[in-house]
Structure formats: structure tokens, C-alpha cells
Amino acid sequence: MAMKTKPLAQGGGTLRRNLGLWAIVGLGLGYMTPTVVFDTFGMVARDTDNVVPAAYLVALVVMVFTAISYGKISSAIPSAGSAYTYVRESIHPNLGFMVGWTSLIDYVLLPMVNCLIIRSYLEALFPDIPGWIWVVLYCILVTSIIYMTMRGTSNLNMILLVFSIVVMVVFVVLVVAQLLRGEGASTIASAAPFIHDGATMGAVLMGATIVCFSFIGFDAVTMYAEEAKDPKVMPKAILLTVLLGGAIFLTAAYVTQLRFPDWNEFAPGGDMQYVEDSTLPVIGELVGGNVLMAVLTAAGFCATLASGLASHASVSRMLLVMGRNNVLPQRAFGYINPRTHTPTFNIVLVGAISLLAIPFTLELIAAWINYGALIAFTFVNISVIAWFAIRKGMRRTPREIFSYIVMPGIGMLLTGLLWVNLHSDALTGGLIWTALGVIYLAIITRGFRKKVVAFDENQAVTGFNKVVKVPVDEI
């Protein structure tokens, strides 16, 4: 029988199951961008009084509990989706909508984070050129690429991920050699990066709220649930992504903290801009001169650009689905350009929003992203309790109580603890965004009387999602 490739957007088919365990883990790690540990190191060292690894350790513990909950709920609801899918199915559609609305902060602002990081890299390499020029050029470049095609970049992401990790390994080796020669802390074994007299738990929690955005990406692998060769690997893939990502962050943060025991080394003359923006180029230069600065910056640049393309395309796709379902005005947000087969309005809109990176700092944007992420993580833990313990009645044995109430309960409390320690500006902005969501939900549901339409349906976008082969006679 003749076969023909048919886009999902027009055929209502299903995604092909062709992703193995390590392919999914690689996608998650690529989305997490391992080099981001160097980008935020300066600000986290300042806020934690030089115990960056402690902040990562706390964030990792929180993420492990949440990852276990993601694994459980993704097995029960194995459709492509994320926190809002699970909340909608396990608790209530309206609450699911609100979790999704809050998560829009992550989707919309994540491209801006990548833009800010790229700006910092280029400012370090070309200090005489104003930073706003790099922001404009970056936004034009990324927007133009995605405007023309939204095809997936999983293979490219894997190549860039391997390159970034190799460069990070070289960096760790160089730092260890310098420590053994008496530089920095003059040792490779010390508890100081985790605890010392000046460090406080409050400061560590504050730092953990910053670095938890580094883990954003482990939950993104749930989007590949319908493309996994075996859906049973999803819990393992989620947990492996968190553990491997956490190990990379911890190792890099530990040796960097030993090499630079005092964050003031990143702020010459008291200039706070050096710690509020990316410190990756500064770290590279101080450790290995211009050569390592260039190589480390190249690794960070490549990984950040790949993440920027993926995040820009992802939010454009999400806005498209919202437009198609009339959650947002369909004429604009649901439009697909017949020539490029891309949602051009959404792509340009996200590019325009990314231009706001000109006046903002990485610290503030990361805090706003963490607001949405921590809300999502909290409600995933709640979803496990709601789905298994309440809906399915799995609370009769000690094992069920521990698995479906105690474990997600701890995860919920830990994510809540980070949430209340967020930057005050992030809380204010996030709560305003949440309030707008409630008002918008009331409008589109006619005072909560009408069922809210989901905006995470498994609708594909021509030229972006995988396609399936169907018989010609079915077309």
C-alpha cells in the first residue's frame, strides 16, 4: 500500500513512539542548559554568602520529590502535557487552567532569559558595543529562524549538550589543578561551600529559589510521553534527568565555589552588574584567561541559543493551540501562515516580548519564571494525592499512604517553602498575573458556568511536530 506523510495538524493522527530512555533524558538535559550554573553563580554566591552548592543541594532535594510525583502522575495520565494537564484531570478543569495560565510566565519569559544570557556573553566579548544592540540582533535572528520553520532540534540539542558537558569537564579539571597548586581555597575537599559561620538557612533557601529555575526542563520531558517507545520509561526518564542535571550543577558549583570563595571577585570596584548578569565569561577568564573564556562562552552560547530556539518555538506553539481552542482570540493567535506553515503572529509576539530584556536583569526575570514553575511543581504533588489517594482510593495500606500521600505531601511542602522565599518583586508580579488569569477565566467561562476549554490539547503544528505516515486512501 502506498504511504504518504501527513501532518498531524490536518489529520488527527497520533505521535510516533520512537524515543528511547536516553533520548528523552538528553532532551530534558538540553532544555535545562547545564552551563546556566555559571551564568547565575555570582548572584547566588552573593545572596547565599558563598554557599552556592548548598542552594543547589536544597533545590535538588525539592526537585527529586517533585520528579517522583511527576513520574507517578505521568504513568497514570500518559498523554503529552504537563502540570496543567494533570491538575485538570485529577482535580478540576478550572484549576488546571489557572495552573496553566501561571505556567505561561515560564513559557513567555524563558526566551527572554536566553536573550539576557546571550547579551551578557557578547557584552563581555565586545564591551564597547551597547548591550541593547545584541538584544535586538538576537531577537531578530531567533524570530526569523522560527518564523521560517519550527522543526524540532532534538539532534542539534544533543550535539550541543555533549559539547557543553565536555567543556564543563575540561573546566573542572583546570580548576582542580589550580586548587592543588594553592589557588582559591587551596583544597579539593571542604565543607565550606555547603556550610560556614556566615551562612544561614534563610539565605540558602533564597538561593535555592534562584537556582531552581536551572532545573526547569526536567518536567518538559513529560511532553514526550506519547513519543516514548515504552511509556513505562517516563518515570525513570524524569528522575534520571533531575539526578543527572543535579549532579552536573552540584559538581560545577562545588569546584567553582572552592576556586572563588568570595563573590566579590566577580564585582570589581563594587559594580553589581557583574553579578546581576551572567558571570560565565568572568569565571572563564579568571580560570583560564581569554582562551578558556572564549571556549566556555562558546559552550554557553551554543547551549543557550539552542534552548532559546526551543523555548521560543514552544511558547509560539502553546499560544497557537490556545488560539485554535478560542482560549485566546483565534483570528490572531490561531493563525498559521500558509506560506511558511508557522504561527507567525505568535512568533513575532514572543520576539517582541523578548526585546524587554533590554532593561531587565537576569536575576529578576529568573525570579518571575520561578514563580510559575514552583506553582506548577506544587500542584503536581497535589495532583498525585488527588488522583491516587482520593479518586482511586489508594490510601488503605501503609505503602499506599506513604507513596500517594506522604511523599507528594513532602514535595508539596518543600516547593511551597521555596515559593514563599521568592523575590518580593516576583511575588508581586506573579500574584498580579494570577489575578488577571482568574478574571480572564471568569470571562471565558461566563462567570464559571461554562466548561473551560483546555489549551494543551495534543494538536500538532505543521512543520514543528513529528509527522506520521498514513495510507493514501485515508487522506
TIMI-14592 format. One record per residue (C-alpha): x, y, z. Coordinates in pm, 1 decimal. Each point is the difference from the previous one (the first is absolute). Layout:
{{X Y Z}}
...
***
This chain:
{{0.0 0.0 0.0}}
{{136.3 344.3 -87.8}}
{{92.0 220.8 291.9}}
{{3.1 372.9 28.7}}
{{114.5 231.6 276.0}}
{{-284.6 193.4 148.1}}
{{28.2 284.4 252.8}}
{{-172.9 -66.0 328.7}}
{{-150.3 345.5 -8.8}}
{{-224.3 -107.5 -285.7}}
{{-52.7 -368.0 71.1}}
{{-59.3 -52.1 368.6}}
{{252.1 -284.4 15.3}}
{{217.1 -97.4 290.6}}
{{364.9 72.0 69.5}}
{{248.4 -272.8 -90.2}}
{{158.6 -192.8 285.2}}
{{365.8 22.1 -100.0}}
{{177.9 151.5 302.3}}
{{199.5 -221.3 233.9}}
{{88.2 65.8 363.7}}
{{328.8 179.5 -61.6}}
{{-138.1 202.8 -289.5}}
{{-267.4 137.2 234.4}}
{{254.9 64.1 277.1}}
{{223.0 179.3 -250.8}}
{{-286.5 226.1 -106.4}}
{{-68.1 86.1 363.3}}
{{364.4 75.8 76.7}}
{{31.1 207.1 -316.3}}
{{-301.2 205.3 104.0}}
{{155.5 51.9 345.7}}
{{316.0 150.1 -157.9}}
{{275.5 -127.3 237.6}}
{{222.0 307.7 -47.6}}
{{-265.0 214.4 171.6}}
{{171.2 -85.6 331.4}}
{{276.1 244.7 -96.6}}
{{-243.3 265.0 -121.4}}
{{-170.4 38.5 339.5}}
{{299.4 -86.9 218.3}}
{{89.2 357.7 95.0}}
{{-347.0 105.4 113.3}}
{{-58.9 -324.9 189.4}}
{{340.1 23.5 172.4}}
{{-86.2 354.0 107.7}}
{{-345.5 -90.0 130.4}}
{{113.0 -317.7 181.3}}
{{325.1 138.3 142.1}}
{{208.1 -232.5 -216.6}}
{{-176.1 -334.3 41.2}}
{{-129.7 -49.5 -355.1}}
{{28.6 -382.9 15.3}}
{{-223.2 0.5 309.1}}
{{-268.1 188.1 -194.9}}
{{22.9 -255.6 -282.0}}
{{-16.4 -287.9 247.5}}
{{-320.5 136.9 157.2}}
{{-152.0 60.2 -343.3}}
{{99.0 -350.9 -109.4}}
{{-169.5 -159.4 301.8}}
{{-318.0 193.7 -74.8}}
{{15.0 -92.5 -367.1}}
{{53.2 -370.9 76.0}}
{{-322.2 -18.6 199.9}}
{{-182.2 188.8 -274.9}}
{{156.6 -217.1 -272.0}}
{{-128.2 -311.6 176.7}}
{{-347.7 154.1 -1.2}}
{{33.9 85.8 -370.4}}
{{94.6 -361.2 -66.9}}
{{-301.8 -136.0 183.8}}
{{-254.4 232.2 -156.6}}
{{148.0 -26.8 -352.0}}
{{-43.6 -378.2 20.3}}
{{-363.9 41.2 99.8}}
{{-70.2 272.3 -257.6}}
{{243.7 -86.5 -282.9}}
{{-106.7 270.5 -243.4}}
{{233.9 270.8 -118.5}}
{{-44.1 285.5 240.2}}
{{132.3 144.3 321.2}}
{{-113.8 127.0 338.5}}
{{-319.0 158.7 -130.8}}
{{-99.6 -325.9 -170.9}}
{{38.9 -195.5 321.1}}
{{-180.5 258.2 213.7}}
{{-285.5 20.8 -249.8}}
{{-46.9 -376.1 -8.2}}
{{52.3 -70.6 369.8}}
{{-162.1 300.3 169.0}}
{{-202.2 243.1 -215.9}}
{{20.3 156.2 -350.2}}
{{-15.2 354.1 137.9}}
{{288.8 -60.2 238.1}}
{{191.5 -167.0 -280.2}}
{{-56.0 309.4 -212.8}}
{{136.1 222.1 277.4}}
{{310.8 -214.8 42.5}}
{{49.4 16.7 -376.4}}
{{-57.8 374.8 -2.1}}
{{261.5 42.9 272.4}}
{{238.7 -222.3 -195.7}}
{{-30.2 239.8 -291.7}}
{{243.9 221.3 192.7}}
{{261.8 -272.7 -42.9}}
{{-73.3 -48.7 -368.3}}
{{-10.9 368.4 -90.7}}
{{297.0 115.1 208.1}}
{{237.2 -290.4 -58.7}}
{{95.7 131.5 -347.6}}
{{80.9 329.5 172.6}}
{{236.0 -176.9 242.6}}
{{189.9 -148.3 -291.6}}
{{13.8 343.5 -157.3}}
{{140.3 151.9 321.2}}
{{268.1 -267.9 25.8}}
{{105.1 43.0 -362.5}}
{{15.4 376.6 55.4}}
{{232.7 -50.4 296.5}}
{{230.3 -225.8 -202.2}}
{{29.9 246.3 -284.7}}
{{42.3 298.6 231.5}}
{{295.6 -179.3 159.1}}
{{156.2 -72.2 -338.9}}
{{-81.2 342.2 -150.7}}
{{-19.1 245.3 294.6}}
{{-5.0 308.6 -221.4}}
{{-326.7 -94.1 -170.6}}
{{-323.0 92.4 187.9}}
{{-186.7 -302.6 135.7}}
{{-333.2 97.9 -153.1}}
{{144.0 -55.1 -347.5}}
{{67.0 -367.2 79.4}}
{{-353.4 -40.6 135.9}}
{{-151.9 138.6 -319.5}}
{{224.1 -208.8 -227.9}}
{{-63.0 -317.9 201.1}}
{{-377.4 48.6 -5.3}}
{{3.7 63.5 -374.6}}
{{215.2 -309.0 -63.9}}
{{-200.6 -245.3 212.6}}
{{-336.2 139.1 -108.2}}
{{100.6 -21.1 -366.9}}
{{119.8 -360.0 28.3}}
{{-318.6 -118.5 169.0}}
{{-213.0 217.9 -227.9}}
{{122.0 -207.5 -293.2}}
{{-10.6 -343.7 164.9}}
{{-90.9 -149.0 337.4}}
{{149.9 -342.4 -58.6}}
{{131.7 -173.9 307.4}}
{{367.8 26.3 92.9}}
{{42.5 -310.0 218.3}}
{{309.3 -123.2 -187.6}}
{{159.5 345.2 10.5}}
{{-84.8 28.7 368.8}}
{{174.0 -331.6 68.0}}
{{315.2 112.2 -183.6}}
{{7.5 331.0 184.1}}
{{-66.8 -177.0 331.4}}
{{297.0 -233.3 -48.0}}
{{221.2 294.4 -100.1}}
{{-105.4 198.9 307.5}}
{{64.9 -289.0 238.3}}
{{343.1 -69.1 -153.2}}
{{95.4 365.4 49.1}}
{{-128.6 -12.9 359.0}}
{{213.4 -309.7 66.4}}
{{305.8 184.8 -131.3}}
{{-88.6 293.5 224.5}}
{{-27.8 -224.9 307.2}}
{{339.1 -160.0 -74.8}}
{{165.4 342.5 -33.3}}
{{-153.9 124.4 324.9}}
{{104.5 -313.0 191.2}}
{{357.0 47.0 -125.5}}
{{-4.5 362.2 116.2}}
{{-135.8 -95.5 342.2}}
{{278.5 -255.4 41.6}}
{{250.3 275.0 -85.4}}
{{-130.2 209.6 287.1}}
{{-244.0 233.2 -175.1}}
{{-346.7 77.6 135.9}}
{{-76.1 -212.8 305.1}}
{{319.2 -201.5 -60.5}}
{{-185.5 -328.8 44.9}}
{{-237.1 -225.0 -188.1}}
{{-168.9 -131.9 315.7}}
{{-182.3 253.5 214.8}}
{{-337.7 48.4 165.4}}
{{20.6 378.4 -42.2}}
{{-195.9 3.9 -329.7}}
{{-292.4 -152.6 192.0}}
{{25.8 149.1 347.5}}
{{210.2 256.0 187.0}}
{{-45.5 252.3 279.7}}
{{-149.8 275.8 -215.4}}
{{-251.3 -217.2 -186.0}}
{{-365.3 -18.2 110.9}}
{{-282.6 -231.9 -99.7}}
{{-209.8 298.2 -103.3}}
{{269.9 110.2 -244.2}}
{{37.0 -354.6 -135.0}}
{{-375.1 -21.0 -60.9}}
{{12.1 334.6 -177.1}}
{{278.3 -132.9 -219.6}}
{{-191.9 -320.5 -63.0}}
{{-293.6 202.1 -133.4}}
{{237.3 150.3 -257.1}}
{{172.6 -320.2 -110.1}}
{{-317.3 -208.4 -18.3}}
{{-67.1 161.9 -337.5}}
{{314.9 -184.1 -114.8}}
{{-198.4 -322.8 34.7}}
{{-281.9 119.5 -223.8}}
{{8.5 -252.7 -278.6}}
{{-28.8 -322.1 195.6}}
{{-377.1 43.8 -6.1}}
{{15.3 79.5 -371.9}}
{{74.3 -365.8 -73.3}}
{{-361.2 -78.9 89.5}}
{{-85.1 158.4 -335.1}}
{{160.8 -303.2 -165.6}}
{{-224.7 -255.2 174.9}}
{{-177.0 -88.5 -324.7}}
{{327.9 -29.2 -191.0}}
{{175.4 -235.5 242.7}}
{{59.5 -350.1 -134.9}}
{{-127.8 -130.4 332.1}}
{{-211.8 234.3 217.6}}
{{124.8 -189.8 306.1}}
{{340.8 167.8 -33.9}}
{{-141.9 347.4 70.9}}
{{34.4 -8.9 382.3}}
{{360.0 -120.1 -35.1}}
{{74.4 261.5 -267.9}}
{{-134.3 281.5 216.9}}
{{196.0 -108.9 307.4}}
{{320.5 -61.2 -199.0}}
{{-25.4 346.3 -154.5}}
{{-23.5 159.6 344.3}}
{{278.0 -210.0 153.5}}
{{244.1 40.5 -289.6}}
{{-76.4 370.3 -32.9}}
{{38.6 43.7 375.4}}
{{332.5 -186.3 -2.9}}
{{130.9 226.2 -276.6}}
{{-113.5 314.2 182.6}}
{{137.1 -115.0 336.0}}
{{339.8 -100.1 -136.1}}
{{45.8 321.2 -196.9}}
{{-124.8 216.9 288.0}}
{{221.2 -179.4 254.3}}
{{329.6 40.3 -185.9}}
{{-88.3 355.8 -103.5}}
{{-79.7 94.2 359.8}}
{{333.7 -142.5 114.7}}
{{179.8 194.6 -272.2}}
{{-185.8 322.0 86.3}}
{{-76.0 -3.9 375.3}}
{{-113.5 365.9 -7.5}}
{{-259.4 126.9 -247.2}}
{{158.5 348.2 6.0}}
{{257.1 -132.0 -246.2}}
{{-275.9 31.7 -261.1}}
{{-80.0 363.8 85.7}}
{{311.6 208.7 -64.8}}
{{-35.8 346.7 144.7}}
{{-332.7 -95.6 156.8}}
{{-177.0 -15.9 -337.5}}
{{-309.5 -215.3 66.3}}
{{-74.7 -44.5 -369.7}}
{{269.0 -266.6 -11.9}}
{{-196.9 -222.2 237.1}}
{{-351.1 96.1 -107.7}}
{{75.8 -109.5 -356.0}}
{{176.2 -317.1 -112.8}}
{{333.2 -67.4 172.1}}
{{95.7 -279.4 -242.1}}
{{242.4 209.1 -209.2}}
{{163.0 142.5 315.1}}
{{45.6 -347.2 149.4}}
{{150.8 -127.9 -324.7}}
{{245.6 289.2 -19.6}}
{{111.8 -26.2 363.5}}
{{54.0 -375.5 -24.1}}
{{160.9 -33.7 -343.3}}
{{51.4 341.8 -150.5}}
{{-140.2 107.5 -333.2}}
{{20.7 -349.6 -149.6}}
{{-220.1 -168.6 261.8}}
{{-224.2 304.9 8.1}}
{{-58.2 -39.4 -372.8}}
{{-51.8 -377.4 16.5}}
{{-228.4 9.9 304.5}}
{{-194.7 289.9 -147.4}}
{{-32.7 -192.1 -327.9}}
{{-139.2 -300.3 188.1}}
{{-242.4 218.6 189.8}}
{{-92.3 190.2 -314.8}}
{{-78.6 -315.1 -198.1}}
{{-200.2 -160.1 280.4}}
{{-187.7 322.3 72.6}}
{{-76.9 62.0 -366.9}}
{{-137.8 -353.2 -38.6}}
{{-208.5 46.0 312.7}}
{{-113.8 339.0 -129.9}}
{{-118.7 -147.9 -328.7}}
{{-180.9 -282.8 179.5}}
{{-167.7 224.3 257.3}}
{{-102.1 258.7 -260.7}}
{{-153.0 -271.1 -219.0}}
{{-170.2 -165.5 296.7}}
{{-179.2 309.7 124.1}}
{{-102.1 87.5 -356.9}}
{{-153.0 -346.5 -33.7}}
{{-177.1 27.9 335.0}}
{{-149.9 336.3 -98.2}}
{{-110.9 -154.8 -329.5}}
{{-187.6 -279.9 174.9}}
{{-160.2 254.1 234.2}}
{{-105.0 199.5 -305.2}}
{{-143.2 -303.2 -178.8}}
{{-203.7 -86.0 306.8}}
{{-119.9 361.2 34.3}}
{{166.0 36.9 338.3}}
{{170.8 296.6 -167.5}}
{{-142.6 190.3 -301.7}}
{{7.8 -252.9 -281.7}}
{{46.6 244.5 -287.3}}
{{342.8 105.2 126.2}}
{{131.8 -278.3 222.9}}
{{-146.6 -287.0 -202.0}}
{{137.5 122.5 -330.9}}
{{249.1 -208.2 -199.7}}
{{179.6 167.7 -288.4}}
{{-86.8 -200.9 -314.8}}
{{343.1 68.7 -150.1}}
{{227.3 -81.4 293.8}}
{{-242.3 -234.8 181.6}}
{{88.0 168.8 329.5}}
{{-206.8 201.3 252.7}}
{{166.0 323.0 -107.2}}
{{-202.0 233.6 225.2}}
{{98.4 -195.8 310.2}}
{{363.6 -24.4 -106.6}}
{{30.3 373.6 -56.7}}
{{-185.0 70.7 325.7}}
{{242.0 -214.2 201.6}}
{{290.5 169.6 -176.1}}
{{-141.9 341.1 90.9}}
{{-41.5 -105.3 363.6}}
{{362.2 -117.8 2.2}}
{{105.4 355.7 -85.9}}
{{-96.4 88.4 357.2}}
{{328.8 -165.0 97.6}}
{{162.4 337.7 -70.8}}
{{-82.3 159.9 340.4}}
{{-34.6 -312.3 218.7}}
{{253.7 -204.9 192.0}}
{{40.1 -376.9 -7.7}}
{{-71.5 -18.9 373.1}}
{{-344.8 159.3 -24.8}}
{{-115.2 -193.8 -306.9}}
{{120.6 -327.7 155.9}}
{{-202.9 80.2 312.6}}
{{-316.8 58.7 -203.9}}
{{52.6 -328.3 -182.0}}
{{45.8 -180.4 330.4}}
{{-337.2 129.7 118.3}}
{{-179.2 -187.4 -275.5}}
{{223.9 -305.7 23.4}}
{{-42.9 -42.4 375.1}}
{{-377.2 37.6 -27.4}}
{{0.4 -275.5 -262.9}}
{{227.2 -225.6 206.7}}
{{-215.1 47.5 309.9}}
{{-317.8 -96.2 -182.5}}
{{157.4 -306.5 -160.1}}
{{60.7 -131.9 350.5}}
{{-358.1 85.3 92.6}}
{{-120.0 -177.2 -315.6}}
{{159.7 -325.5 113.9}}
{{-194.8 15.4 325.3}}
{{-320.8 95.0 -179.7}}
{{28.2 -267.2 -270.7}}
{{126.6 -300.4 192.8}}
{{-100.2 52.8 362.6}}
{{-335.8 168.8 -58.0}}
{{-131.0 -95.1 -345.1}}
{{140.9 -352.4 -6.6}}
{{-32.1 -59.6 374.0}}
{{359.7 -122.7 27.8}}
{{47.1 86.4 366.1}}
{{-81.1 -327.9 171.5}}
{{345.9 -146.0 61.9}}
{{309.4 159.2 158.1}}
{{178.0 -27.8 -334.2}}
{{-278.1 183.7 -183.8}}
{{-15.5 268.3 269.3}}
{{376.3 50.7 -23.6}}
{{8.3 0.1 -381.3}}
{{-307.6 207.8 -75.5}}
{{-34.4 227.1 302.8}}
{{324.1 31.3 197.4}}
{{248.1 25.2 -289.6}}
{{-197.3 251.1 -209.8}}
{{-91.9 181.9 321.5}}
{{368.1 53.3 77.9}}
{{59.2 112.8 -357.8}}
{{-289.3 245.2 26.3}}
{{130.0 147.2 327.1}}
{{354.7 32.4 -131.5}}
{{-103.0 175.6 -320.8}}
{{-231.4 221.0 204.5}}
{{294.3 88.8 223.7}}
{{198.0 118.3 -300.3}}
{{-302.2 183.0 -137.8}}
{{-41.2 220.2 308.8}}
{{371.4 86.7 -13.9}}
{{-24.6 143.2 -349.0}}
{{115.2 350.1 -83.3}}
{{-266.2 250.3 114.3}}
{{-26.6 152.6 -348.8}}
{{-58.8 -347.1 -143.9}}
{{-276.4 -68.2 251.3}}
{{-165.3 333.2 -76.9}}
{{19.2 -43.3 -376.2}}
{{-101.9 -365.8 19.8}}
{{-302.8 65.8 217.9}}
{{-113.7 277.9 -234.6}}
{{32.3 -241.2 -294.8}}
{{-195.6 -264.4 192.1}}
{{-275.1 250.3 79.6}}
{{-24.9 90.5 -368.7}}
{{-35.1 -370.4 -73.8}}
{{-291.4 -34.2 239.7}}
{{-174.1 295.7 -164.3}}
{{65.2 -140.0 -348.9}}
{{-123.4 -343.6 106.4}}
{{-321.4 156.2 131.3}}
{{-51.7 173.2 -335.7}}
{{57.5 -300.7 -226.2}}
{{-210.0 -228.7 222.8}}
{{-278.8 258.6 36.9}}
{{32.4 31.6 372.5}}
{{135.3 -355.9 46.3}}
{{-324.0 -149.1 -139.0}}
{{155.2 -131.5 -322.7}}
{{261.6 -272.2 -21.9}}
{{342.6 145.5 -67.2}}
{{170.6 -115.9 -317.8}}
{{340.6 -161.5 46.8}}
{{300.8 161.8 -162.4}}
{{233.4 -296.5 2.6}}
{{-184.2 -223.2 -243.0}}
{{222.7 -229.7 -204.9}}
{{-34.8 208.0 -311.9}}
{{305.2 4.0 -221.4}}
{{142.5 296.6 -183.2}}
{{95.0 -48.2 -363.0}}
{{377.0 -8.8 -39.2}}
{{66.6 -16.6 374.1}}
{{-131.0 -326.0 139.1}}
{{86.9 -342.1 -128.7}}
{{-218.4 -132.4 -278.4}}
{{-148.1 -342.3 -43.5}}
{{-31.0 -210.8 -312.2}}
{{-351.1 -96.8 -90.4}}
{{-140.7 -190.6 -294.8}}
{{-80.8 216.8 -300.5}}
{{-357.5 -122.1 -5.1}}
{{-52.0 148.3 347.9}}
{{94.2 348.1 -115.8}}
***
